[in-house]
Amino acid sequence: MEVKIEGVKPNMIANNIIPNVAIHPGEMIKDEIEFRGISQKALANEIGIPASVLNEVLNGKRSVTTEYALLFEAALGIEADLWLRLQAEYNKQIAKSDPNFLARLAKIRAVASFL
């Protein structure tokens, strides 16, 4: 939902701003464990996944799945729902940055408007 304020351009309102760069939730998890002084290897051992898999999540090469989100919640005390919402938002931003996908959506909307 776009916020409208008379005399202010919609793209200048914080709630309407779309980030130029999508931020993978793994980057935020990486920041959190670095802040806490936890090594990737220690966290991987604690939650029972290979360190290489954790590294891929933290570097945005692998999605934060429901299972991973629950593991992070158990280890870090940050709710799984947050990680899942962030992953969904990241996925949406990536999809919206794909011109081919946007063209496909436009075609569907054009056809649907006649139904």
Residue pairs with C-beta under 8 A, 6 or more apart in sequence:
2 10
2 16
3 10
3 13
3 15
3 16
4 10
5 13
10 16
11 17
18 93
18 96
19 93
22 90
22 93
22 94
22 97
23 90
24 60
24 87
24 90
25 64
25 83
25 86
25 87
25 90
26 57
26 58
26 59
26 60
26 62
26 64
27 58
27 59
27 60
28 86
29 57
29 58
29 64
29 72
29 76
29 83
30 58
30 59
32 76
32 78
33 39
33 40
33 43
33 58
33 76
36 76
40 51
40 54
40 55
40 58
41 51
43 54
43 75
44 50
44 51
44 53
44 54
45 51
46 75
47 54
47 71
47 72
47 74
47 75
48 71
49 68
49 71
53 62
56 62
57 63
57 64
57 68
63 87
63 91
64 72
64 83
64 84
64 86
64 87
66 80
66 84
68 83
69 80
69 81
69 83
69 84
69 87
70 80
72 78
72 80
72 83
73 79
73 80
73 83
95 101
96 102
